[in-house]
Amino acid sequence: MRLSVGRRATRATGIAALLVACAVAFLLLGSADAARGPGPNPAWLILRLSDLSLGYLNLELQEEQGDHIYCSRLTHPEDTPAKMGRFIDRFHPRGCLGGYSRLYTPPGEEEGAELIGTGSLPLQSDAAADAGWKVVPEMLGRLMPDHPHEVKAKEQIGSATRFFHIEAPRILRSTGTKQTFLVWRSGNTLAAVMVIGDSFAQADTQAAALARLQDDHIRKPGRYTLAERFDGEVPLDDPRVDIPVYWLGRNFRPGGELPNNRLFDSYFTGKATKEAHYKFSGAEAPGAPLNIRYANIWLNTWTPANWHVFAESDTAKAIVTWKCTQTRTVDLAEGTATIYGGYKRNYKRCPKGPPQAFTAWVDVGGVKVVVNSPPAPDFIETVNPYGSFAGMEAIVRSLTLRPPRFP
């Protein structure tokens, strides 16, 4: 189970929605598709997370994108400029997009761009590349709120380079006010980098440096692996994380009949948010300062100062205080854990079958780690491969302290 956590917005705080519009402006892509024609895979030709300094996260450009890169063919709606429409109808181009946001800057390093976009449009012939190059302004201006202004290219990338400036949309003013699009041609591939900064000079310089990195991939295409794209640990390396981080490693392999579990994501807010109650949609569990999620396991870490926010909530009392819930205490090297095994609801007469709903509270290293807390007091998970006392014990015994990257 992968929880749908509204607080995950802390990863992008509205930036992703705006980048979608910018991405569409890059290449005017339609709905994503998996098919591709001959030649290099467009997904291998974009700027990569591994090209950037530590502290960047992927931005998902569509719902449920997961580990996939956003790729699609260009579309031709009714209001497409005639010249660009002819280019699309003749060559049927397909490209890929990516986006990255900066979560933190490593100590001692200069701050990079807060928001980065990247795109690639490999074409199959000189004629196609020539035609595409001529309609670059139309591609960029297609859905932008203001038409990009072309300026003299200060840097040379590939065989031809164009710079475009635009004032950043209001929603992105917190990340900078100046938006640079650097578009270049490398062989028969058209590529673009977008950077938002505090000044056009700064954004231009950063865009040029990033474009050179991307151009290396265009000149020497190679697979863009899942390992290169993985950003699940990035929030755990944030120097602002000031509490002990207990986790199960990037890949949890408990052995026996229990399945392996891969780290899905993590996020740190440093704050505790109270349980929310909504009139029509019900309650939502309190938000922990630190959250680490695997495919079937989620770990919420609380400090002694804010533990009461969770402990006094209806969510915390679900399963734990119910009549039929069974408990087991596990002694750990650095603390203790209490495993709670209950049912879907608080029965007056206990079911004959074994417990189906499990959670655990772990007291270790000066923090409280809650394993598989219900997402809400009335949302009780009963289908989970770790839904047993043995499964939960394997988890709590495997929790280890993750050393900080920046001591």
N, C-alpha and C positions, 0 to 999 in steps of 0.2 A: 504493500500500500504506500502510495506517495501522498502525503498530506497536501491539501490545497490551503496554503497559509497566506492570508492576505497581507501579513506583515513582510512577506518577501519583497514587497515594494521598496524596502530599504535598499535593495541592490541597485535600483535604478531611479527611484523617486520621480517617476514620470518621464525620465529621459527616453526610455525605450519607445514609448508611443511616438515621440517626436522624431526619433531616429528612423522609424518606419517611414514617415513622410519624406525624410531626407533620402532614405534608401530608394524609395520609389522615384524620387527626383533624379537619383544617379542614373538609373537604367530603365525606369518605367516598367518594372516587372509586374507580371500578373500573379495568379495563384502559383504556389510552388509545384514543381513537378520533378520527377526523378530521371526522366529520359534525357539522354544527351547524344549529340552527334559525334562525328569523328574528331580527332585532335585531342589536345590536352583537356583534362577535366577542369572546368572553370573553378571548381571548389579548391583546386590546388594552387590557384593563381591569385588568391587574395592575401592581404596582410594577415599574419598569424598571431595568435595570442603569444606564442613562444618568441615572436620577434620583439615583443614589448618588454619593458622593465617589469619587475615584480610589482604587484598591486593592482593589476587590471582584471576585470571580469568580462565575460561574454555578455552581450545583449541579445535577447531573443527577439527576433523580428516578426514572429507570429506565435500564436498560442500553440502549446504542445510541440514546440520545435525540438526540444530535447537536445540531443547531441548532433543533430543534423544542421548542415549549413544551408542557408536559404538560397535556393537556385530556381530559376524560372525562365521562360521565354518572354520576350518583350510583347506587349499587347498593343492593340490598335483601336482604342475607343473612338467614338464619332468625332470628338473635338481634337484629335491628334493633328498637329500641324502637317500640312500636305507633304512637305519634304521628308519629314520623319516617317510618315505613314508609308511612303513609297519605299524607304529603306527597310522598314519592318516587313512589308509584304514581299519584297524581293529576296531578302536574305534570311528571314526567320531567325534572328539572333537569340542566343540564350546566354545568360550570365548568372553570376553569384554575388552575394552580398554578405558582409559581416559587420559587426559593430562591437565596440569595446568601451567600457567606462572605467575611470580610475577610482578605485576604492581608497587607496592610500599611496603615499610616496615613501619608498624606503629611506631610512635615516641616512643623511649625508648626500642624497641625490637631489638633483634639480627636478622640480615638478614637471611632469609631462602633461600633455593635453588631457583635460578631463573627459572629453568625448571624442572618439575616433570612429570614422566610418571607412569602409573599404569595399571596392567593387571590381569585378573583372568581366570583360565581354570579349572572349576569344572569337574571332571571325575566320571564315574558311578560305578567304582569298584577299589579294590586294584590293580588288574592286570593292569588296564588302567593307574592308577597313577604311578605304578612302571615303566611301559613302557614309559610314558611321562617324568618321572624324568631322565631316561637314555638318552633322546635326547634333554635335555635342551640346551647344547652347540650348537647343530645343529639349534635349533630354533633361538637362539640369533645370530648365525653367518650367517644365511641364506641370509640376504640382507644387512648386515653391510659392509661398505667400507673396514674395517679391522677386522680380526677375534678377538673377545673378548678373553682376557687372564684371565683364572680362577686363583684366588688367594685364600689363606687360609681364611676361614670364621672367622671373628672376633666377630661376634654376632650369637646367636642362635635364630632363629625365627621358630615357628612350630616344626615339628618333624625332619626336615632336611633343611639345609641352604647352598646356594652357592653364592659366590661373583664373579663378572666378571668386569674387567677393560678394558677401551678402551679410546684412545685419542679422544676427541670430534671432529666432523667434522668441517672444516674450517668455515662454515656459522654460527656455534654456538660459535665461540671463544669469542664473546663479552659477553656470559653468563658464561663462564668458559671453562677450557681446559680438565678437567678430567670427564669421564663419568663412573658411577657405575651402574651396574645391580645387584640387589639383588633378587635372586629367592629362594623361599622356598615352602615347602610342608606342608599343614595343613589339616590333614585327607586325603581325596582324591582330594583335590583342590591344583593345582599348581598356584602360584601367583608370581608377579614380580613388583618391583618398580625400576624406573630409575631416577637417579639424576645427574645433571651436576654441577660441582663445580670447585673451583680454585685448589683443591688438592684432591687426592684420599682419604686421611684421612678424610677430611671434607665431601666429597660426601658419603663415607661409613657410617659415623656417622649419617648423615641426612637420608640416605636411611634406615638404621636400625630403626630409630625413626618412620619414616613413615610406614614402614612395620608392626610394632607393632600395629599401629592404624588400618591399613587395616586388619590385622589378627583378630582383634576384630570383624569385620563385617563377616569374614569367619566363626568364631566360633559361632556367634549369628546373623544369617542373618536377615535383616530387610529391608523394602522398601527404596530405595534411591529416595526421593521425588523431585518433581520439585522445591519446595521451597528451598531445600538444594542445588540444583544445580544452582539456579538463581544467576547471577552475574551482572545484569544490573545496579545496583547502585554502584558497586565497584569503577569505575572511579570517581564518585562524592565524594567519601570519601578520595580520594588521597590528602594528605597534600599539594601537589603542586598546587591544585586548588586555585587560588588567586583572583577569581572574584565571585560576587554573583551568586548563582545558583537558578534560578527560574524554577519550574517544576510543574507537575500536580499530584504529588504523585506516588506511585507504581501502583495504580489502579485508573484511572480517571472515576468517575461515575457522569456524568452531570445530569442524570435524564431525565424525559420527554421521548420524542421519540428518543433522541440521544443515541447511543450505548455506553457501557462502553469500555474503552481502557486501555490495560495493558502495562506497561513500557516494551519496547523491549530491548534497550541498551543505553549506553551513552559513550562518550569518550571526553577527554580533551587533547588538544595539547598545549594550551597556546599561540598559534601563529595563525595569519591570513594568509591564502594563497590566492594569486590572482587568478582571474578567468582564466581558461586555455582554449586555442583555438587550436584544432587539425584539421589537413587538412582533414582527412577522417572520423573521428568520431564526429566532431563538438565540441561544447563548454562544459565546466564543471563548475558548479557554484563555487564561491569562498568558501574557507573553513574557518569556524568560529572557534574561540578558544575553544568553548564548544558546544557540540551537545548532545541533548537528544531526543531519538526516541521512540515513541509509535507505535502501530499497524497502526494507520491512522493519526498520528500527529507527526511532527518533529519540534523541537525547536532549533534554532541556536542563540547563545548568543555572542554579540559583545561588546567591550568596546569603550568608546569615542575615544581612541587613534587609533583604527583600524576600526572603523565604515566606514570610507571612502572606505576601500577595497571592502566592499559590496555595499555601496550606489552608488558608481560610476561605478559599473559593469553593463553589459548588462542584467544579470540575475535579478538584483534588479529593473531594469527599466521595465522588462516584467510585464505585468498586471498593475503595479502601474501607469505608464505614458501613458497607452493606451487610445485612444479616448473614448471608450465606457465603461470604468471602472467606477463603482460607489463607493463612499467612505462613511464610517460612522466613527465618532469619539466617543470613549467610555471613559468616565472619570473613572479612577480607584482610589482607596484609596491612592496609592503611585505614581501615574503617569497617563499616557494616552495611549490609543491604537487607531490606525487607521486601519480599516478593508477595504480591497480592494476586490471588487467583479467584475470580468471581464469574458472574454471568452477565447476560445482556442487560438485566435490570435487577432491581432490589426486590426479590421475591419474598412473599410471606412464608411460603412453604418451599423449602430448598429442593431444587431439581435433583434427580437421582444420578444424572450423568456427571462426569468430571467437570471442573471449571473450564470456561471457554474464553474468558476475558482476563488479560494479565497486564499488570504494570508493576514497577519496582521503584522504591525510593532508596537511593544510595547516599550514605553519609561518608565522604571521602575527601581528604586533602583540604578541609576547610570549606567545602562547598557541598551543595545538595544536587545530585543528578537524578532526575526523574526519567525513567525509561518507559517509553510508550505510554505517555499520559494520554487520556482521552482528548480528542480535539474539542470536545464540549461535554457538559455533564450528561446530555442525552444522546451522545454519539459514541457508542461503545463498540470497539473493534473486537470481533470474535473469530475472524479468519486471518491467521497469521502463522507462518511456519515456526515462529518462536513462541507460539501461544501455549506454553506448558511451563511447569516449574523447572524442568530440565533446560528448556530453551532460555528462560529468563536467567537461570543461574549461570549458564554459559556466557551470557552477555555481561552480567555484573562482575563475574570473575575475570573477564577479559578487558575491562576498562583500564586504560593506562594513561599516565600523564604525558601529554604531548609537549615537548620542550619548545619554547618560543624560538622563532627564527632570528629575532633581533633582541638579544638579552638586554 
